[in-house]
Amino acid sequence: MKLQTNVHALRGEIAVPGDKSISHRAVMFGALAKGTTRVTNFLTGEDCLSTIDCFRKMGVTITQNGNEVIVEGKGIEGLKEPTHILNVGNSGTTTRLLLGILAACPFHACLIGDDSIARRPMDRVTKPLKQMGARIDGREQGRYTPLAIRGGQLRPMTYYSPVASAQVKSAILLAGLHAEGKTTVIEPHQSRDHTERMLRAFGADVHVDGLSVSVIGRQTLQAIDVEVPGDISSATFFLVAGAIVPNSEITLKHVGINPTRTGIIDILIEMGADITIEHVRNEDSEPVADLTVRTSTLKATHIGGDIIPRLIDEIPIIALLATQAEGTTVITDASELRVKETDRIATVVSELRKLGAHIEATEDGMIIHGKTPLHANDVIVDSYGDHRIGMMLAIAACVAKGNVTLQRPEAIAVSYPTFFDHLRMLQS
């Protein structure tokens, strides 16, 4: 796919798709709840559709009409043993959270995904779930898919997670929700808290004390209506585009600004980006706001430590941002990027170098030297099947001179099916 290069301005107003993390959880928790859950602004990307497909195969009635989804929940006891393999596609969230749910189900299920999922470590979830009593097997003793699981009676546990991961935390809490007694997860840094917030909204008693989150087992969830905010991870691509493309001003409507996800806003402001945050609302559940960004003069920074879990998915586009900032930006403590859809440290460095970026990989991050003009003399870049790499490269092309072709652009549909439509709108 030929990418638009040397863009002279991006101007206008868009609403990014619904938050991926919240869309997944709305379907899952709706399936576990008693009653009818109505989800609006659901993300219709391929990952979230994989979650719907898996729960339909377990007997849950789910109706989808565009970005509205209706889930007829019957409680965890209403889930049925699937007669077919549960295909999670490219979705790590579906895989790990679903394992937490299946750990409490007294039946057998098999999970499989695409080639990317087959390379991503699942033992960070399967090991604690086995300790709770689930029987799980797969490649390398359950480290990789395909995975077979037989759940049932679970023991509560206190788990000290070696990584700050919302997927790990959520899987264990979901299992603990159906165990006898109190289950606690303690993290080294705080990860996204969508699960804690949404469980409360569905009526569960969730206790948070610093980096510790606990649930008492045998709770019953009650159906609610869920309005999904715009995904800040998707919005980030246009926040960066607005900051680095000349003569730009972009407003992003109804974007989720959950404090565990707004590390990107903190970094943009720290680097000198001209951002306005307006109309903050829904602060008790999932806060949202309208964000406006304008072309900015940027300076380098150091990114590491506690902020990394709050922007881990945004690091590929932050690397691009850093190429257009004065000075040297250093990213550390981000080794988690090595086990995402791709090795995002290696792919970001490889692909941005093709465009002339001065960037180098480290074991747990990157060093980016700016400000560097990007250029492309008939360059072919590759998403490697990773949606966030593909979108980052499309924004990079906007400030590059020459011709850029993107291989495997279809990967972007995983989280942002209308990405190229919105990019074209802002150029017109």
Buried (B, 14 or more C-beta within 10 A) or exposed (E): BEBBBBBEBBBBEBBBBBBBBBBBBBBBBBBBBBBBBBBBBBBBBBBBBBBBBBBBBBBBEBEBEEBEBBBBBBBBEBBEEBEEBBBBBBBBBBBBBBBBBBBBBEBEBBBBBBEBBEBBEBBBBBBBBBEBBBBBBBEEEBBBBBBBBBBEEBBBBEBEBEBBBBBBBBBBBBBBBBBEEBBBBBBBBBBBBBBBBBBBBBBBEBEEEEBEBBBBBEBEBEBBEBBBBBBBBBBBBBBBBBBBBEEBBBBBBBBBBBEBBBBBBBBBEBBBBBBEBEEEEBEEBBBBBBBBBBBBEBBBBEBEEEBBBBBBBBBBBBBBBBBBBEBBBBBBBBBBBBBBBBBBBEBBBBBBEBBBBBBEBBEBBBBBBBBBEBBBEEBEBBBBBBBBBBBBBBBBBBBBBBBBBBBBBEBBBBBBBBBBEBBEBBBE
